[in-house]
Amino acid sequence: MLLAIDTSAGTSVAVVDLTHGVIAERGVADTMRHAEVVGRLIQECLTEAAIPISALSGVVGGMGPGPFTGLRVGIAAARVFALGIGRPLVPVVSHDAIAYGHYRTGHTGPLLVVTDARRREVYWSAYSGADAQHLPVRIGEAALAKPAELLEADFVHAGLPRLDAATISAGDLGMVAELAFAAGRPFAADEALYLRSPDVTVSKNGPKRVS
């Protein structure tokens, strides 16, 4: 049984199990209040699931891609919770959860997952389909682009069915982790996928945040 946390878009938390699926899930679409709501969502999910913390075998952290400030809240929460209960952190690419949810509801074949990266840019990941274990098969790594670049005829994945997602389901994130473990697949790298540098510059007086 896993606790899953993702803040790469809004904030989503879930408790999942390979046998029973998504047992409890809570989410807030607000992209500015991750730190304020993540603790409450964790407590609500654990309460609804009616399980002791000792029943958890790991904590899934959505690694993005996502904007720097929001994404690090969920990853930090997952790491601290995992450390506190003495269980492993299970990193999962957030776009894989979006793709999994789409395949789970009937889509087949290639897919282009797109999420908002702010600053008039988007994150994208391409998938060739789902494998025999129902896991999405990602083509390469997630990337950052201007929206117009995805519409150009020479875009490497031009013509793929496109899914623009505003939220990520922690339930789907957790199920990707459960299925990957059951199939003996490796997890994602324990590294946040910011795909761009933080909004800071270095001056003679030290780091300074810019707009």
C-alpha beads as a LAMMPS data file, in Angstrom:
LAMMPS data file: protein, C-alpha beads

211 atoms
210 bonds

1 atom types
1 bond types

-500.0 500.0 xlo xhi
-500.0 500.0 ylo yhi
-500.0 500.0 zlo zhi

Masses

1 110.0

Atoms # bond

1 1 1 0.000 0.000 0.000
2 1 1 1.365 3.389 -1.014
3 1 1 0.829 7.036 -0.170
4 1 1 1.180 9.131 -3.353
5 1 1 1.813 12.892 -3.509
6 1 1 2.036 15.176 -6.545
7 1 1 2.285 18.976 -6.720
8 1 1 3.501 19.436 -10.284
9 1 1 0.221 21.145 -11.201
10 1 1 -2.300 21.433 -8.368
11 1 1 -1.916 19.348 -5.231
12 1 1 -3.054 15.722 -5.208
13 1 1 -2.692 13.003 -2.571
14 1 1 -3.904 9.401 -2.621
15 1 1 -3.616 6.050 -0.891
16 1 1 -3.455 3.145 -3.343
17 1 1 -3.057 -0.598 -3.306
18 1 1 -2.380 -2.981 -6.190
19 1 1 -5.319 -5.196 -5.283
20 1 1 -7.894 -2.563 -4.333
21 1 1 -6.797 0.308 -6.590
22 1 1 -7.313 3.874 -5.359
23 1 1 -8.554 3.676 -1.776
24 1 1 -8.666 7.407 -1.036
25 1 1 -7.800 10.510 -3.045
26 1 1 -7.964 14.248 -2.431
27 1 1 -6.958 17.118 -4.701
28 1 1 -6.879 20.909 -4.913
29 1 1 -6.485 22.491 -8.352
30 1 1 -4.991 25.754 -7.009
31 1 1 -1.405 26.027 -8.276
32 1 1 -0.344 28.557 -5.627
33 1 1 -1.231 26.885 -2.295
34 1 1 0.647 23.568 -2.342
35 1 1 2.350 24.070 1.017
36 1 1 -0.877 25.199 2.695
37 1 1 -2.969 22.189 1.646
38 1 1 -0.666 19.181 1.228
39 1 1 -0.562 18.271 4.923
40 1 1 -4.341 18.410 5.241
41 1 1 -4.822 16.265 2.137
42 1 1 -2.409 13.643 3.468
43 1 1 -4.311 13.466 6.756
44 1 1 -7.692 13.261 5.012
45 1 1 -6.549 10.426 2.758
46 1 1 -5.066 8.423 5.608
47 1 1 -8.229 8.939 7.650
48 1 1 -10.522 7.878 4.800
49 1 1 -8.354 4.859 4.027
50 1 1 -8.615 3.888 7.702
51 1 1 -5.172 2.347 7.803
52 1 1 -2.281 2.689 10.228
53 1 1 0.757 4.441 8.845
54 1 1 2.669 1.222 9.438
55 1 1 0.608 -0.376 6.647
56 1 1 2.288 1.832 4.050
57 1 1 5.132 0.181 2.143
58 1 1 6.379 3.377 0.517
59 1 1 5.655 6.973 -0.472
60 1 1 5.326 7.920 -4.138
61 1 1 6.592 11.344 -5.168
62 1 1 5.614 12.966 -8.458
63 1 1 8.897 14.157 -9.977
64 1 1 7.311 16.467 -12.536
65 1 1 7.920 18.062 -14.910
66 1 1 6.578 21.075 -13.093
67 1 1 7.386 24.656 -12.072
68 1 1 10.155 24.897 -9.493
69 1 1 8.300 26.298 -6.481
70 1 1 5.234 24.083 -6.623
71 1 1 6.986 20.873 -7.596
72 1 1 9.508 20.966 -4.767
73 1 1 6.722 21.175 -2.150
74 1 1 5.343 17.746 -3.068
75 1 1 8.745 16.138 -3.449
76 1 1 9.859 17.513 -0.074
77 1 1 6.635 16.313 1.548
78 1 1 7.060 12.825 0.068
79 1 1 10.714 12.601 1.108
80 1 1 10.070 13.791 4.665
81 1 1 7.057 11.517 5.133
82 1 1 8.973 8.527 3.785
83 1 1 11.905 9.289 6.073
84 1 1 9.628 9.757 9.052
85 1 1 7.952 6.358 8.682
86 1 1 11.094 4.529 7.592
87 1 1 9.797 3.604 4.144
88 1 1 11.337 4.176 0.689
89 1 1 10.561 7.091 -1.578
90 1 1 9.224 5.887 -4.945
91 1 1 9.863 8.474 -7.708
92 1 1 7.423 8.556 -10.651
93 1 1 7.304 10.954 -13.628
94 1 1 4.072 12.921 -13.275
95 1 1 3.300 12.798 -17.002
96 1 1 3.315 8.998 -16.767
97 1 1 0.361 9.259 -14.378
98 1 1 -1.553 11.414 -16.870
99 1 1 -0.858 8.963 -19.682
100 1 1 -1.771 5.983 -17.512
101 1 1 -5.116 7.561 -16.631
102 1 1 -5.870 8.202 -20.306
103 1 1 -4.998 4.651 -21.341
104 1 1 -6.959 3.290 -18.389
105 1 1 -10.105 4.971 -19.672
106 1 1 -9.858 3.509 -23.160
107 1 1 -7.292 5.380 -25.247
108 1 1 -4.952 3.205 -27.289
109 1 1 -1.879 3.983 -29.359
110 1 1 0.388 7.041 -29.363
111 1 1 -0.239 10.063 -27.154
112 1 1 1.298 13.472 -26.494
113 1 1 0.822 14.698 -22.919
114 1 1 1.098 18.473 -22.465
115 1 1 1.035 20.525 -19.242
116 1 1 1.472 24.203 -18.439
117 1 1 5.043 25.258 -17.652
118 1 1 4.118 28.954 -17.212
119 1 1 6.161 31.734 -18.842
120 1 1 4.247 30.965 -22.053
121 1 1 5.843 27.523 -22.284
122 1 1 4.615 23.945 -21.955
123 1 1 6.028 20.611 -20.841
124 1 1 5.435 17.637 -23.099
125 1 1 6.017 13.888 -23.108
126 1 1 5.321 11.465 -25.953
127 1 1 4.068 7.891 -25.531
128 1 1 3.863 5.025 -27.992
129 1 1 1.078 3.244 -26.095
130 1 1 0.560 1.054 -23.032
131 1 1 2.376 -2.229 -22.477
132 1 1 1.002 -5.598 -21.345
133 1 1 1.081 -4.409 -17.718
134 1 1 -1.017 -1.345 -18.699
135 1 1 1.926 0.969 -18.069
136 1 1 2.470 3.886 -20.481
137 1 1 5.549 3.548 -22.692
138 1 1 7.251 6.947 -22.823
139 1 1 9.347 7.868 -25.864
140 1 1 12.436 9.607 -24.466
141 1 1 12.384 12.210 -21.730
142 1 1 9.942 14.978 -20.898
143 1 1 10.779 18.285 -22.597
144 1 1 10.059 22.011 -22.508
145 1 1 8.838 24.022 -25.516
146 1 1 6.913 27.045 -26.717
147 1 1 3.305 26.089 -27.536
148 1 1 3.765 27.027 -31.202
149 1 1 6.657 24.580 -31.545
150 1 1 4.310 21.659 -30.960
151 1 1 2.199 22.785 -33.913
152 1 1 5.027 22.936 -36.415
153 1 1 5.084 20.336 -39.174
154 1 1 8.662 19.344 -38.347
155 1 1 7.936 18.744 -34.646
156 1 1 9.281 15.263 -33.964
157 1 1 5.908 14.039 -32.691
158 1 1 3.660 16.007 -35.039
159 1 1 0.309 14.333 -35.567
160 1 1 0.132 12.479 -32.257
161 1 1 -3.199 12.712 -30.420
162 1 1 -2.702 15.442 -27.842
163 1 1 -3.880 15.534 -24.239
164 1 1 -3.616 18.868 -22.421
165 1 1 -3.871 18.228 -18.676
166 1 1 -4.379 20.814 -15.940
167 1 1 -4.139 18.392 -13.013
168 1 1 -2.349 15.174 -12.084
169 1 1 -4.106 12.375 -10.229
170 1 1 -2.085 11.058 -7.293
171 1 1 -4.236 7.942 -7.548
172 1 1 -2.947 7.292 -11.061
173 1 1 0.577 8.206 -9.927
174 1 1 0.395 5.620 -7.188
175 1 1 -0.991 2.947 -9.496
176 1 1 1.882 3.500 -11.931
177 1 1 4.247 2.828 -9.024
178 1 1 2.312 -0.280 -7.927
179 1 1 2.209 -1.743 -11.442
180 1 1 5.868 -0.943 -12.095
181 1 1 6.916 -2.670 -8.886
182 1 1 4.757 -5.709 -9.633
183 1 1 6.282 -5.965 -13.112
184 1 1 9.848 -5.534 -11.847
185 1 1 10.288 -2.261 -13.715
186 1 1 12.725 0.430 -12.578
187 1 1 11.320 3.611 -11.082
188 1 1 12.173 7.113 -12.265
189 1 1 15.324 8.851 -11.085
190 1 1 15.029 10.591 -7.725
191 1 1 15.467 13.953 -9.369
192 1 1 12.980 16.783 -9.836
193 1 1 12.187 17.541 -13.475
194 1 1 12.218 21.326 -13.458
195 1 1 13.602 21.437 -17.030
196 1 1 14.668 25.038 -16.511
197 1 1 16.778 26.982 -14.047
198 1 1 15.204 28.550 -10.926
199 1 1 14.096 32.191 -11.147
200 1 1 17.237 33.628 -9.551
201 1 1 20.259 35.562 -10.643
202 1 1 23.559 35.878 -8.812
203 1 1 24.822 39.366 -8.052
204 1 1 27.747 40.598 -5.991
205 1 1 25.374 40.694 -3.013
206 1 1 24.346 37.060 -3.436
207 1 1 21.320 35.374 -5.003
208 1 1 18.427 37.634 -5.887
209 1 1 14.976 36.555 -6.995
210 1 1 13.640 38.147 -10.159
211 1 1 10.167 38.265 -11.653

Bonds

1 1 1 2
2 1 2 3
3 1 3 4
4 1 4 5
5 1 5 6
6 1 6 7
7 1 7 8
8 1 8 9
9 1 9 10
10 1 10 11
11 1 11 12
12 1 12 13
13 1 13 14
14 1 14 15
15 1 15 16
16 1 16 17
17 1 17 18
18 1 18 19
19 1 19 20
20 1 20 21
21 1 21 22
22 1 22 23
23 1 23 24
24 1 24 25
25 1 25 26
26 1 26 27
27 1 27 28
28 1 28 29
29 1 29 30
30 1 30 31
31 1 31 32
32 1 32 33
33 1 33 34
34 1 34 35
35 1 35 36
36 1 36 37
37 1 37 38
38 1 38 39
39 1 39 40
40 1 40 41
41 1 41 42
42 1 42 43
43 1 43 44
44 1 44 45
45 1 45 46
46 1 46 47
47 1 47 48
48 1 48 49
49 1 49 50
50 1 50 51
51 1 51 52
52 1 52 53
53 1 53 54
54 1 54 55
55 1 55 56
56 1 56 57
57 1 57 58
58 1 58 59
59 1 59 60
60 1 60 61
61 1 61 62
62 1 62 63
63 1 63 64
64 1 64 65
65 1 65 66
66 1 66 67
67 1 67 68
68 1 68 69
69 1 69 70
70 1 70 71
71 1 71 72
72 1 72 73
73 1 73 74
74 1 74 75
75 1 75 76
76 1 76 77
77 1 77 78
78 1 78 79
79 1 79 80
80 1 80 81
81 1 81 82
82 1 82 83
83 1 83 84
84 1 84 85
85 1 85 86
86 1 86 87
87 1 87 88
88 1 88 89
89 1 89 90
90 1 90 91
91 1 91 92
92 1 92 93
93 1 93 94
94 1 94 95
95 1 95 96
96 1 96 97
97 1 97 98
98 1 98 99
99 1 99 100
100 1 100 101
101 1 101 102
102 1 102 103
103 1 103 104
104 1 104 105
105 1 105 106
106 1 106 107
107 1 107 108
108 1 108 109
109 1 109 110
110 1 110 111
111 1 111 112
112 1 112 113
113 1 113 114
114 1 114 115
115 1 115 116
116 1 116 117
117 1 117 118
118 1 118 119
119 1 119 120
120 1 120 121
121 1 121 122
122 1 122 123
123 1 123 124
124 1 124 125
125 1 125 126
126 1 126 127
127 1 127 128
128 1 128 129
129 1 129 130
130 1 130 131
131 1 131 132
132 1 132 133
133 1 133 134
134 1 134 135
135 1 135 136
136 1 136 137
137 1 137 138
138 1 138 139
139 1 139 140
140 1 140 141
141 1 141 142
142 1 142 143
143 1 143 144
144 1 144 145
145 1 145 146
146 1 146 147
147 1 147 148
148 1 148 149
149 1 149 150
150 1 150 151
151 1 151 152
152 1 152 153
153 1 153 154
154 1 154 155
155 1 155 156
156 1 156 157
157 1 157 158
158 1 158 159
159 1 159 160
160 1 160 161
161 1 161 162
162 1 162 163
163 1 163 164
164 1 164 165
165 1 165 166
166 1 166 167
167 1 167 168
168 1 168 169
169 1 169 170
170 1 170 171
171 1 171 172
172 1 172 173
173 1 173 174
174 1 174 175
175 1 175 176
176 1 176 177
177 1 177 178
178 1 178 179
179 1 179 180
180 1 180 181
181 1 181 182
182 1 182 183
183 1 183 184
184 1 184 185
185 1 185 186
186 1 186 187
187 1 187 188
188 1 188 189
189 1 189 190
190 1 190 191
191 1 191 192
192 1 192 193
193 1 193 194
194 1 194 195
195 1 195 196
196 1 196 197
197 1 197 198
198 1 198 199
199 1 199 200
200 1 200 201
201 1 201 202
202 1 202 203
203 1 203 204
204 1 204 205
205 1 205 206
206 1 206 207
207 1 207 208
208 1 208 209
209 1 209 210
210 1 210 211
